Amino acid sequence: KSEAEHVLRLIKGRNLSYPVYFDMEDNSTVNVSSSMKGQIAKTFCDTVTAAGYRVGIYANLNWWTNYLTDSVFNNSSWSKWVAQYNSTCDYNGKYDMWQCTDKGRVSEISGNVDLNFLMDASI
């Protein structure tokens, strides 16, 4: 909850184009039960939603498939952002964003950048 409140302090008064995404990939929670991961996500998302912002969960394909399996993650009001560095995204569920590589290039930026596809423009 404190993480969500911190995010809200940072975005207060801003009109965001995209949801506020909560990155669930964390080695400290790898061995936490699926239901506890769900409770953590729900607390974060409910707090941010109550403040009037759209929310989503970000994780790589491995986490979506093996760790974020609690039914709470099927919440259709939460956007899903899947990272899988591949030519296609193999996630079987519905998702709104796909991070396809971390080796993209953008002029005026030295070094590699992540590249993402917006799959559902209604988010």
Secondary structure, 3 states (H helix, E strand, C coil): CHHHHHHHHHHCCCCCCCCEEEECCCHHHCCCCHHHHHHHHHHHHHHHHHCCCCEEEEEEHHHHHHCCCCHHHHCCCCEEEEECCCCCCCCCCCCCEEEEEEEECCCCCCCCEEEEEECCCCC
